Amino acid sequence: MITVDEHRSRILDAVPPLPAVAHLHTDATGLVLAEDVVNRWPVPLFHNSGMDGYAVHRADATVGATLRVVGDVPAGSPDDPPMGPGEAIRIMTGAAVPTAADAVVPLEHTDLGTEVRAEAPESIVITTEPKDGANIRRAGEDMAAGSVVVAAGSVLGPWQLSAIASAGHETIRVHRKPRVAVISTGSELIDPSGTPERGQIPESNSVLLAAAVQQAGAEVCAVTRVPDDEHALRSVLAGLDADAVILTGGASVGAFDVVKAVLDGTGSIAFTTVAMQPGKPQGFGLGDDGIPYFCLPGNPVSVAVSFEMFVRPALRRMAGHTAIDRPRVTRRAAVGWRRRAGRMQILPVVFDDQTVRPASRGGSGSHMVASLADATALALIPAEVDHVSEGDLVTVMVLS
Amino acid sequence: MITVDEHRSRILDAVPPLPAVAHLHTDATGLVLAEDVVNRWPVPLFHNSGMDGYAVHRADATVGATLRVVGDVPAGSPDDPPMGPGEAIRIMTGAAVPTAADAVVPLEHTDLGTEVRAEAPESIVITTEPKDGANIRRAGEDMAAGSVVVAAGSVLGPWQLSAIASAGHETIRVHRKPRVAVISTGSELIDPSGTPERGQIPESNSVLLAAAVQQAGAEVCAVTRVPDDEHALRSVLAGLDADAVILTGGASVGAFDVVKAVLDGTGSIAFTTVAMQPGKPQGFGLGDDGIPYFCLPGNPVSVAVSFEMFVRPALRRMAGHTAIDRPRVTRRAAVGWRRRAGRMQILPVVFDDQTVRPASRGGSGSHMVASLADATALALIPAEVDHVSEGDLVTVMVLS
């Protein structure tokens, strides 16, 4: 039996980030930038107005001065109208400030106030004097051309993508999103909407994994259910085109453990027992095709726990993330529980600002599917601990 | 000028959750359940084995006893073989326990250990005596048929979806995901990859909003850029089929404020000023078509801030979420800054366990796009505060 950390290290050492690919920014949310993005232009690109108002010679714009309005520059206009002494140009927010001007007087600092007509007025009277450069956003004030606007390794959210667009880019280089195949094995599995005969159960593992893969920032490229039949599994595996494969069931020591029968010894794939509860039987390795195969136990809570401890960090590493782990917090146990020491307990829990308690609705064991529906975190109880007392500090891995 | 809270309330009062629709569970990640999901069957469905091992009469299974193995029940088998005195049935994890058995002895509690052959052995010797009912997961032990497994209002993550599948459902009723149209207005806007002339800038607002809408759990149904031209905007609006529309630019008092010109007074749409910095000019209301129109200012930081304060909570409410707000934490200012009191300051910031500081890379003002790329949160400084001193407690709205 190896420890949870040993198994995790073995997995993470085997899954480097996927190569960088060119990607349109409009479809890059959540991806990881593979190369620095630099400004193609200074930001802002040109001196522009921070307010709707009038571009002026500051020396002219004393309180009470009347200025003739000799032009009008809307946003987007290429115009650079001349402006003599005692003259002003009406200008809109974001528009290029005429070269001749050295300040912008906002609408509300003139006699005409903020009501704007389609036509510029003939003249205005200044009611508040501008400072030198007032309301002019200067070219390059935000960033110089060539400066790094978003660094390699950044996760691309709305704000980063906005900055990248402002920097003049539509195509960027990102780590490819892993395409993941999900295969649940078990002759007992039927469609959830079916009517189970004795011995059959609704299949839920592929539903859990498909959603979990998506939430990890990867893509589900195939979801398949196969019976405990080596030929059927081999045939499904042969048809895949994926960056990673997750299998559930058939990884234990049972006579019908088809996943182990088919994959053990292929490439570097090996089956082992990990000192965790639930989730003890685990298989992992790179197949002959060089991609990782995660062979998880079959019961749903084991699948949920194994995914969080091993698969999610690996998928995030493949996607180029450096922050691959869920946040952890410490809470006090609201109730105590006993357990057999020797394996790390990984328990679906609910928690608040102060405390944590098992999410189980009664009963115990790795088959308590219903407890998952209520849980918002996993408590991690070290292998050597044989009981948790009310008030003990517990490490909680937060899931959202 | 109205307060941020007043504008927010006006918006939230106008956007009820979207109606419930039937939805396949395989595509429901992140949606909100509109009706309780109950178990179609007891969970587990039938008494089943918690281990690979042998179903026995407990009274026979004393240490040293030899039991004849008279059958083999793999997972998924409908078999219920009879079992006389002194007899045992090999059984796999999850398989239905024969009616005649009252305990399961795991493989490792027999003389043959955990190595499993294709054929069941002829007999086994018990090395550890089972307790009554040992390793039998009893029908209904997890939940009774008809009991609620996931409650209306729950956000559907992997674990909830797994529980729903286990409960026998593939189709569920969820609140519809809002389909959102994004329109950026401005004759100065060009494609990010283009070469701007004097007065032009790369368009970034639609990129920001499309990504932000997706991250809020809604769907982008259209992304359009229109010049400052009333006819063009009317034509784009007429062609939409959306649950909500977000527009940027043209919401202020400028002469070319096309959004205001086209939408002010349509349905309940009204333009106002909100006591916030940035983001003062805001428009909102239901159009003649009954859907909400969010009319945001045009500069990118104002768009980012307006989305977080007003649009995101509204979209989440439409999607049926009850938790519509970002989490807030309190941190100490790592540096001080001065500001003009009167409007709530909403500032892109970075923060750690202890402190918070502006994300701006120098300069200030609502046009500092680059600061967004670094920011991980927004600091909320109350309207009446005219300076923040180093060490002051600051409210931080966390974005991830």
Interface residues (C-beta under 8 A of the other chain):
Chain A: H25 T26 T29 G30 W41 V43 P44 L45 F46 G50 D52 D72 V73 P74 A75 G76 S77 P78 D79 D80 R90 M92 T93 G94 A95 A96 L107 T114 E115 V116 R117 A118 A120 R137 E141 D142 M143 V149 V150 S154 L156 G157 P158 W159 Q160 L161 S162 A163 I164 A165 S166 A167 G168 H169 E170 T171 G186 S187 E188 L189 D191 P192 S193 P196 E197 R198 G199 Q200 I201 P202 E203 S204 N205 V207 L208 L209 A210 A211 A212 Q214 Q215 V223 P227 D228 S252 V253 G254 A255 F256 D257 G298 N299 P300 V303 A304 F307 P348 R361 G363 G365 H367 M368 V369 A370 L372 A373 A375 L399 S400
Chain B: H25 T26 T29 G30 W41 V43 P44 L45 F46 G50 D52 D72 V73 P74 A75 G76 S77 P78 D79 D80 R90 M92 T93 G94 A95 A96 L107 T114 E115 V116 R117 A118 A120 R137 E141 D142 M143 V149 V150 S154 L156 G157 P158 W159 Q160 L161 S162 A163 I164 A165 S166 A167 G168 H169 E170 T171 G186 S187 E188 L189 D191 P192 S193 P196 E197 R198 G199 Q200 I201 P202 E203 S204 N205 V207 L208 L209 A210 A211 A212 Q214 Q215 V223 P227 D228 S252 V253 G254 A255 F256 D257 G298 N299 P300 V303 A304 F307 P348 R361 G363 G365 H367 M368 V369 A370 L372 A373 A375 L399 S400
